[in-house]
Amino acid sequence: MIIKNELLAGVTIAVASFIWICLEYIIGFHDRLIDYHPYVTNLAYILPVIGVNWAVKKRYAAQTPEAFEIKDGLMSGVIVAVTSAFLLLPLLWIFVTYINPAFFGNMIAGATKKALMSGDNSVIALQDAKEYFNLSSYLIQSFTSMLMLGVLISLMVSFRLIKKRRK
């Protein structure tokens, strides 16, 4: 019964993240407003924070307060993170393949333009952007960042719940 909440949170985070990136594209943060993309896309980290927080609190509420330990919260966050990370991979592939095939090209062009404007070496910036903005790199970044976020958020929420219980 408890794991159902974690799976629901993981699915919700993956779908919400997919919707977020689609909205970024529709609004224009992937082309005409690309200068704002790094800031707007970082706001998407709110989604895993909300989802993991909800799942850990649900697990806490399902147990007696004295029975809840850090490992319970960590397990909850890991389940959410793994679920969302694995579900997000095919959704991101669908996005960059069918919805916005110009995504990586636009990101590379934006990074190169930014380097030119700041006086950096554009050749090195172009090479670095090509290494950073490609499908395999993007999927690995998304997967690992989701896992790290899940672990960190679940630990913070668990510590807070246990500290609150002790008062």
BAFI-3210 file (N, C-alpha, C; in Angstrom, 3 decimals, decimal comma, padded with zeros to 6 digits):
// residues 167
n [1|2|3|4|5|6|7|8|9|10|11|12|13|14|15|16|17|18|19|20|21|22|23|24|25|26|27|28|29|30|31|32|33|34|35|36|37|38|39|40|41|42|43|44|45|46|47|48|49|50|51|52|53|54|55|56|57|58|59|60|61|62|63|64|65|66|67|68|69|70|71|72|73|74|75|76|77|78|79|80|81|82|83|84|85|86|87|88|89|90|91|92|93|94|95|96|97|98|99|100|101|102|103|104|105|106|107|108|109|110|111|112|113|114|115|116|117|118|119|120|121|122|123|124|125|126|127|128|129|130|131|132|133|134|135|136|137|138|139|140|141|142|143|144|145|146|147|148|149|150|151|152|153|154|155|156|157|158|159|160|161|162|163|164|165|166|167]
n.u [000,827|001,911|003,956|002,581|002,033|004,589|005,146|003,098|003,830|006,304|005,521|003,916|005,779|007,459|005,666|004,800|007,245|007,726|005,573|006,326|008,733|007,656|005,986|007,944|009,028|006,790|006,290|008,624|011,179|013,116|014,050|013,481|013,498|015,746|017,835|016,815|016,351|018,131|017,459|014,689|014,372|015,620|013,765|012,117|012,989|011,456|009,368|010,251|010,904|008,445|007,038|008,613|008,675|005,933|005,529|007,270|006,164|003,657|004,408|005,439|003,101|001,688|002,824|003,523|004,671|006,968|008,015|008,993|011,911|015,062|015,899|013,474|012,321|014,331|014,191|011,653|012,068|014,004|012,569|010,645|012,362|013,761|011,636|010,573|012,852|013,381|010,992|011,069|013,066|012,181|010,216|011,616|013,147|011,105|010,334|012,646|012,939|010,486|008,798|010,361|012,710|014,796|015,946|018,556|020,293|019,498|020,171|022,938|023,646|022,769|024,485|026,947|026,577|026,319|028,918|030,362|029,335|030,286|032,959|034,439|036,279|034,938|035,160|035,989|033,817|031,761|032,546|032,415|029,685|028,564|029,364|027,969|025,240|023,641|021,832|022,486|024,055|022,228|020,156|021,531|022,255|019,702|018,682|020,578|020,482|017,848|017,887|019,769|018,483|016,170|017,246|018,567|016,451|014,638|016,141|016,425|013,732|013,057|014,824|013,824|011,182|011,696|013,067|011,054|009,274|010,605|010,388]
n.v [-001,203|001,276|001,690|002,330|005,068|006,154|005,250|006,524|009,199|009,216|008,692|010,927|013,036|012,513|012,802|015,439|016,773|016,269|017,655|020,197|020,663|020,625|022,863|024,822|024,740|025,452|028,059|029,288|029,140|027,519|028,484|031,380|032,714|031,765|032,658|032,848|030,286|028,644|029,592|029,283|026,533|025,497|025,990|023,846|021,991|022,189|020,418|017,633|018,140|018,738|016,331|014,238|015,144|014,970|012,153|011,103|012,258|011,024|008,378|008,673|009,404|007,043|005,369|004,758|007,589|007,072|004,812|005,581|006,014|007,366|005,762|004,849|007,129|007,676|005,393|005,764|008,143|007,199|005,264|006,888|008,552|006,724|005,618|007,925|008,748|006,613|006,610|009,119|009,044|007,753|009,650|012,056|011,320|011,034|013,700|015,112|013,812|013,801|016,002|018,370|018,379|020,097|020,794|020,202|021,354|024,039|024,596|024,261|026,280|028,484|028,370|028,778|031,344|032,786|032,486|033,895|036,490|037,035|037,114|034,795|031,898|030,847|028,497|026,544|026,759|025,885|023,228|022,241|022,631|020,866|018,454|018,514|019,014|016,662|013,676|011,303|012,362|014,170|012,491|010,964|013,000|013,861|011,527|010,962|013,358|013,336|011,102|011,914|014,188|012,999|011,420|013,382|015,186|013,488|012,752|015,240|015,897|013,718|014,019|016,439|015,694|013,818|015,392|017,202|015,454|014,840|017,108]
n.w [000,000|000,812|-001,042|-003,303|-003,199|-003,618|-006,211|-007,603|-007,152|-008,499|-011,190|-011,591|-011,339|-013,552|-015,729|-015,286|-015,602|-018,295|-019,427|-018,593|-020,071|-022,612|-022,469|-022,145|-024,701|-026,297|-025,394|-026,174|-025,148|-026,144|-028,464|-029,668|-027,174|-025,949|-024,354|-021,813|-021,087|-019,376|-016,825|-016,567|-016,967|-014,737|-012,798|-012,947|-011,147|-008,957|-009,213|-008,630|-005,967|-004,748|-005,293|-004,066|-001,439|-000,811|-001,035|000,948|003,233|003,173|003,649|006,195|007,542|007,339|009,127|012,621|014,389|015,948|014,772|012,318|010,504|009,329|007,203|006,191|005,043|003,185|001,572|000,491|-001,027|-002,839|-004,268|-005,513|-007,013|-008,695|-010,130|-011,430|-012,834|-014,627|-016,118|-017,247|-019,177|-021,740|-022,321|-022,651|-024,843|-026,762|-026,851|-027,884|-030,280|-031,735|-031,014|-030,670|-032,664|-033,228|-030,868|-029,636|-031,515|-031,365|-028,700|-028,744|-030,563|-029,085|-026,832|-028,065|-029,140|-026,771|-025,776|-027,716|-027,306|-024,783|-025,200|-025,101|-026,299|-029,206|-030,668|-028,857|-027,132|-028,822|-029,256|-026,606|-026,120|-027,980|-026,884|-024,506|-025,127|-026,350|-027,198|-025,643|-023,549|-022,437|-021,564|-019,649|-017,846|-017,006|-015,814|-013,733|-012,255|-011,370|-009,698|-007,741|-006,710|-005,622|-003,534|-001,922|-001,291|000,005|002,233|003,532|004,102|005,714|007,909|008,873|009,605|011,607|013,448|014,087|015,304|017,658|019,182]
ca.u [000,000|002,753|004,743|001,688|002,229|005,872|005,010|002,251|004,645|007,289|004,838|003,478|006,955|007,900|004,689|004,855|008,502|007,502|004,692|007,143|009,636|006,799|005,584|009,124|009,120|005,649|006,463|009,730|012,449|014,061|014,517|013,536|013,785|016,724|018,695|016,168|016,165|018,782|016,767|013,350|014,456|015,978|012,549|011,491|013,411|010,375|008,514|010,675|010,857|007,058|006,673|009,318|008,176|004,607|005,644|007,887|005,169|002,646|004,986|005,505|001,734|001,212|003,471|003,519|005,825|008,163|008,538|009,593|013,348|015,671|015,919|012,135|012,210|015,279|013,623|010,555|012,651|014,687|011,542|010,107|013,398|014,021|010,447|010,502|014,027|013,204|009,880|011,418|013,951|011,472|009,483|012,576|013,471|009,966|010,367|013,714|012,824|009,257|008,182|011,317|013,966|015,840|016,316|020,001|020,890|019,219|020,941|024,340|023,748|022,634|025,703|027,999|026,262|026,643|030,375|030,782|028,941|031,120|034,358|035,115|036,658|033,720|035,454|035,940|032,431|030,997|032,922|031,850|028,227|028,232|029,539|026,968|023,887|023,337|020,824|022,990|024,451|021,021|019,458|022,333|022,104|018,348|018,569|021,377|020,009|016,616|018,267|020,396|017,438|015,324|017,967|018,778|015,180|014,067|016,918|016,086|012,372|013,087|015,451|012,894|010,072|012,183|013,356|009,748|008,708|011,321|010,045]
ca.v [000,000|002,466|001,876|002,920|006,518|006,467|005,041|007,613|010,420|009,082|008,869|012,321|013,871|012,297|013,412|016,893|017,240|016,238|018,795|021,402|020,888|020,961|024,261|025,632|024,772|026,205|029,477|029,797|029,113|026,663|029,150|032,846|033,167|030,782|033,255|032,640|028,847|028,080|030,007|028,693|025,079|025,171|026,043|022,524|021,206|022,269|019,243|016,528|018,544|018,565|014,912|013,453|015,633|014,385|010,707|010,843|012,603|009,966|007,213|009,055|009,376|005,663|004,658|005,513|008,502|006,470|003,769|006,189|006,259|007,978|004,788|004,797|008,293|007,496|004,381|006,418|009,035|006,417|004,661|007,974|009,004|005,692|005,552|009,097|008,781|005,653|007,026|010,350|008,755|007,677|010,889|013,013|010,853|011,426|015,149|015,576|013,138|014,107|017,294|019,442|017,800|021,132|021,145|020,213|022,359|025,363|024,758|024,427|027,630|029,438|028,352|029,392|032,780|033,331|032,548|035,005|037,749|037,284|037,195|033,506|031,204|030,248|027,138|025,694|026,782|025,027|021,845|021,907|022,571|019,628|017,347|018,632|018,962|015,557|012,818|010,437|013,214|014,745|011,426|010,644|014,133|013,834|010,351|011,110|014,478|012,903|010,213|012,712|015,005|012,127|011,057|014,572|015,718|012,553|012,866|016,504|015,795|012,741|014,656|017,443|015,005|013,220|016,502|017,708|014,429|014,887|018,322]
ca.w [000,000|000,918|-002,270|-004,298|-003,149|-004,241|-007,653|-008,089|-007,157|-009,571|-012,473|-011,661|-011,586|-014,932|-016,644|-015,085|-016,202|-019,743|-019,728|-018,371|-021,204|-023,758|-022,295|-022,475|-026,159|-026,828|-025,048|-026,979|-024,427|-026,855|-029,681|-029,631|-025,801|-025,464|-023,321|-020,517|-020,875|-018,181|-015,603|-016,553|-016,851|-013,357|-011,993|-013,009|-009,982|-007,982|-009,386|-007,778|-004,558|-004,302|-005,353|-003,044|-000,157|-000,625|-000,831|002,257|004,258|003,150|004,330|007,615|008,077|007,331|010,236|013,868|014,346|016,570|013,886|011,133|010,595|008,147|006,101|005,608|004,169|002,085|000,682|-000,205|-002,029|-003,874|-005,123|-006,338|-007,947|-009,704|-010,981|-012,307|-013,714|-015,717|-016,968|-017,941|-020,314|-023,028|-022,572|-023,207|-026,196|-027,602|-027,013|-028,783|-031,570|-032,462|-030,705|-030,961|-033,164|-033,290|-029,499|-029,394|-032,403|-030,789|-027,456|-029,146|-031,142|-027,980|-026,024|-028,884|-029,180|-025,446|-025,695|-028,574|-026,669|-023,599|-025,610|-024,938|-027,520|-029,757|-031,138|-027,657|-026,663|-029,725|-028,955|-025,298|-026,263|-028,690|-025,942|-023,451|-025,682|-027,257|-026,583|-024,569|-022,427|-021,855|-020,839|-018,464|-016,916|-016,457|-014,959|-012,508|-011,442|-010,719|-008,595|-006,676|-006,097|-004,808|-002,313|-001,088|-000,797|000,978|003,476|004,196|004,631|006,803|009,066|009,398|010,255|012,846|014,370|014,511|016,207|018,939|019,936]
c.u [000,861|003,469|003,885|001,863|003,533|005,798|004,165|003,039|005,673|006,682|004,434|004,645|007,411|006,953|004,728|006,131|008,391|006,626|005,474|008,022|008,838|006,329|006,745|009,230|008,014|005,829|007,623|011,079|013,489|014,542|014,565|013,823|014,848|017,645|018,125|016,033|016,862|018,055|015,410|013,424|014,855|014,786|011,839|011,926|012,386|009,521|008,977|010,649|009,448|006,690|007,323|008,842|006,819|004,710|006,238|006,897|004,042|003,153|005,057|004,121|001,187|001,805|003,245|004,764|007,107|008,804|009,265|011,065|013,837|015,626|014,552|011,933|013,123|014,739|012,480|011,083|013,329|013,665|010,949|011,118|013,659|012,839|010,409|011,673|013,851|012,070|010,210|012,280|013,190|010,687|010,402|012,986|012,360|010,019|011,413|013,650|011,633|008,698|009,104|012,650|015,112|016,376|017,829|020,714|020,695|020,045|022,430|024,556|023,661|023,879|026,864|027,808|026,633|028,160|030,911|030,501|029,819|032,610|035,132|035,457|035,451|033,952|035,386|034,512|031,555|031,279|032,323|030,331|027,803|028,380|028,426|025,550|023,774|022,456|021,373|023,395|023,225|020,253|020,209|022,195|020,742|018,187|019,317|020,898|018,713|016,930|018,868|019,369|016,562|015,972|018,109|017,480|014,592|014,836|016,557|014,699|012,346|013,705|014,501|011,736|010,505|012,495|012,058|009,100|009,322|010,953|008,824]
c.v [001,253|002,725|002,488|004,435|006,926|006,313|006,149|008,920|010,376|009,289|010,333|013,255|013,734|012,979|014,933|017,478|017,270|017,417|020,106|021,685|021,205|022,409|025,215|025,813|025,635|027,704|030,098|029,805|028,212|027,293|030,667|033,424|032,291|031,336|033,030|031,158|028,312|028,420|029,315|027,182|024,665|025,256|024,691|021,634|021,258|020,997|018,044|016,888|018,305|017,079|014,069|013,859|014,994|012,894|010,381|011,165|011,566|008,726|007,481|008,940|007,949|004,839|005,425|006,392|007,895|005,426|004,341|006,494|006,888|007,020|004,653|005,953|008,176|006,484|004,973|007,309|008,295|005,781|005,717|008,362|007,984|005,587|006,720|009,144|007,828|006,055|008,274|010,098|008,627|008,950|011,960|012,617|011,236|012,923|015,580|014,913|013,629|015,512|018,453|018,854|018,813|021,499|021,255|021,232|023,767|025,611|024,977|025,829|028,691|029,515|029,011|030,900|033,451|033,473|033,706|036,352|038,078|037,311|035,904|032,914|030,436|028,814|026,161|025,624|025,873|023,556|021,393|021,749|021,289|018,409|017,329|018,424|017,906|014,578|011,982|011,252|013,746|013,707|011,040|011,744|014,093|012,693|010,555|012,266|014,114|011,990|010,998|013,577|014,171|011,770|012,265|015,102|014,787|012,589|014,138|016,434|014,838|013,333|015,667|016,790|014,397|014,296|017,064|016,755|014,529|016,084|018,155]
c.w [000,000|-000,402|-003,384|-004,350|-003,834|-005,759|-008,280|-008,172|-008,289|-010,948|-012,653|-011,975|-013,044|-015,920|-016,523|-015,699|-017,722|-020,171|-019,600|-019,592|-022,470|-023,675|-022,572|-023,990|-026,766|-026,584|-025,823|-026,285|-025,085|-028,158|-029,486|-028,243|-025,138|-024,373|-021,917|-020,152|-019,626|-016,879|-015,478|-016,331|-015,434|-012,410|-011,962|-011,846|-008,859|-008,039|-008,557|-006,284|-004,014|-004,246|-004,274|-001,654|000,163|-000,283|000,546|003,376|004,312|003,875|005,829|008,253|008,170|008,465|011,527|013,856|014,924|015,661|012,672|011,391|009,295|006,957|005,435|004,623|002,959|001,076|-000,143|-001,328|-003,157|-004,815|-006,057|-007,412|-009,051|-010,669|-011,958|-013,284|-014,898|-016,654|-017,782|-019,180|-021,639|-023,349|-023,159|-024,618|-027,171|-027,874|-028,039|-030,157|-032,382|-032,222|-031,069|-031,417|-033,238|-031,909|-029,311|-030,279|-031,867|-029,524|-027,764|-029,706|-030,048|-027,119|-026,767|-028,956|-027,855|-025,279|-026,533|-027,910|-025,462|-023,924|-025,407|-026,306|-028,049|-030,239|-029,969|-027,119|-027,509|-029,434|-027,622|-025,375|-026,976|-027,780|-024,891|-023,982|-026,768|-026,500|-025,434|-023,338|-021,689|-021,037|-019,571|-017,412|-016,235|-015,460|-013,643|-011,641|-010,726|-009,533|-007,429|-005,954|-005,172|-003,490|-001,390|-000,486|000,262|002,299|004,238|004,821|005,823|008,067|009,712|010,145|011,588|013,898|014,934|015,522|017,592|019,792|020,748]
res [m|i|i|k|n|e|l|l|a|g|v|t|i|a|v|a|s|f|i|w|i|c|l|e|y|i|i|g|f|h|d|r|l|i|d|y|h|p|y|v|t|n|l|a|y|i|l|p|v|i|g|v|n|w|a|v|k|k|r|y|a|a|q|t|p|e|a|f|e|i|k|d|g|l|m|s|g|v|i|v|a|v|t|s|a|f|l|l|l|p|l|l|w|i|f|v|t|y|i|n|p|a|f|f|g|n|m|i|a|g|a|t|k|k|a|l|m|s|g|d|n|s|v|i|a|l|q|d|a|k|e|y|f|n|l|s|s|y|l|i|q|s|f|t|s|m|l|m|l|g|v|l|i|s|l|m|v|s|f|r|l|i|k|k|r|r|k]
***
